[in-house]
Structures are given as C-alpha cells and as structure tokens.
Amino acid sequence: MNKNQYKKPFVIAEIGCNHKGDIEIAKELIKIAKIFCNVDAVKFQKRNNKELLTDEQYNHPHPNPSNSYGETYGLHREFLEFTVQQHAELKQYCEQIGVIYSTSVWDVTSAKEIASLQPSFIKIPSACNNNFEMLEWLCDNYMGEIHISTGMTTKEEIERLVQFFMEKKRNKDVVLYNCTSGYPVPFEDVCLLDIVLLLENYKDKVKHIGFSGHHLGIAVDVAAFTLGAPIIERHYTIDRTWKGTDHAASLEPMGLRKLTRDLNAVHNALTYKSEDILPIEKIQRAKFKKRNIFE
C-alpha cells in the first residue's frame, strides 16, 4: 500500500498585527508569505476595542511601554487596527496573488464585519473561544469554516465547545487547534501529545485537528503534522526585532519557507513501500547484495 495516509499540510502564516498598522507592510508580508514562503493562507486580526475592552483597560498604559504604539493600551490597539474596508483591500490583494485570506475575530462586531467579506475561514483565538454570543452568530450567519484555538482552555471547556457546534449542526465546519497560549512558549509547555487526545476525542466530530504554535524554531511543527495535525499555523514577521508584542514569537521569512519545505518533504516521505524492493534499490541490490546461499 503506497497511498499517503496523511492529509497534505496546510500552512497558515499569522500576520496578526505584525504589520505595525501599515497596510503597505501588510501587503508586503502577504506577498513574501505567498511567493517566498509558499504558504497556503495568511491571517490577520480584527478587534472592536471599545467593545472588547473595559474603560479601565482601554485607558490603562500598555504593560510593556517599549512595544506600545499609543499612550494607552486602547490607543495602542486602535493604531494597529485596520478598518473593514482595509481588510477587504487585503482580501482582494490575497486573491490577486493566489493565497487564502483569513482573520481572527475577537468580538461580535468584528465577527460581523469579517463575515461580510466571506473569507473561506474565520479564526476564533483562544482568548475568545468562550464567547458563545459570537460563536452563535457565526454559526447562524457565516457558512465558512470556523477555526478555534484551545489555549488556556480546560478539557471540559473543549468538550462544551464541540457539543455546542454539534447542537448547531456546524461541527463538520470546525477545525480545532492544539495550542499553548504564551509568547514564546518553551518546548516543555508545547504539549504536542494533546494532539493525540484531540484526535481520540474529536477526529470524527470535527473537520480537522490543527496546531497553532508559539514556540521557537520549526522542528515542533513537523512533529505536530506527523502526529495528525495537517493544519499548521505560525506567527510570521519580516523582522523579529521590530517593535511589537508578537514579533519575538514569530518566524521570519526564511524560517517560514523552511517550515513549508520540511512539512511537504515529510508528507511525501510518510508512505508505505509499494513493493519490497523499490526501483531505486534494484541497482544497488544487484551491485551489493550477496547471493542467498539457500537459493
């Protein structure tokens, strides 16, 4: 049996807010991700900060002032935010160069705005996977895939999430991601074997199991794919030294390019031999293998 039993890897470059609030940088990130890194999709973020944050949170200084783009955390977030019209422009640009556009949504207003653009999938970040008002609206009004991260989420909460989507008859549109919420995450906290648990519990209930990594390097992602998570999401930036919270936990273009290369190589290697002696081996066998004395 030579058929590859593993689904082809699907790589998402999470640009998030690594564009620094500049749409031209965002387009440059898209172009590099597609042309140089060979990813399948890019992903941004959309937040309505007045809805998402309390007045105290909005007006409080950024916890790390060196990463802030505003005098308060709210103004910092507003600086990094694109309008729905700008997201439409980014989606159109993605379509022009042949890469899938998506966005994580953090609140009901943002979910409605991004759903109006009809992307093929919308992501729910770990921080918002208990916002059932938003999830219900998406189930009832958005027909694309719903991708959900499970960082900082208990097993009971994951079970409740899956049951919710089953009740809404949308579970087959769900991609459930193994994730540890940290920036960056040390290897001992990645907990890759949770992928096995997600597969055991939900493989037949959801569309796919994915992996969203915030670690360093690319070896872990290859292992995640081999364990059965074909959808791999990584934060991505042009320069890890840029100002901002997520750059340090992001891959630069060469790292992302190597990741897609390695995932595709491993996918091609995960097969059974089609015959005991492959054609590539026959010449070597004739040259090096001694005659069996029992023949």
Secondary structure, DSSP 8 states (H G I E B T S, - for coil): --S--S---EEEEEEETTTTT-HHHHHHHHHHHHHTT--SEEEEEE--HHHHS-HHHHHS--SSGGG-SSSSHHHHHHHT---HHHHHHHHHHHHHHT-EEEEEE-SHHHHHHHHTT--SEEEE-GGGTT-HHHHHHHHHH--SEEEEE-TT--HHHHHHHHHHHHHTT-GGGEEEEEE---SS--GGGT-TTHHHHHHHHHTTTSSEEEEEE-SSSSHHHHHHHHHT--EEEEEB-S-TTSSSSSGGGSB-HHHHHHHHHHHHHHHHH----SSSS-HHHHHHHHHH----TT-
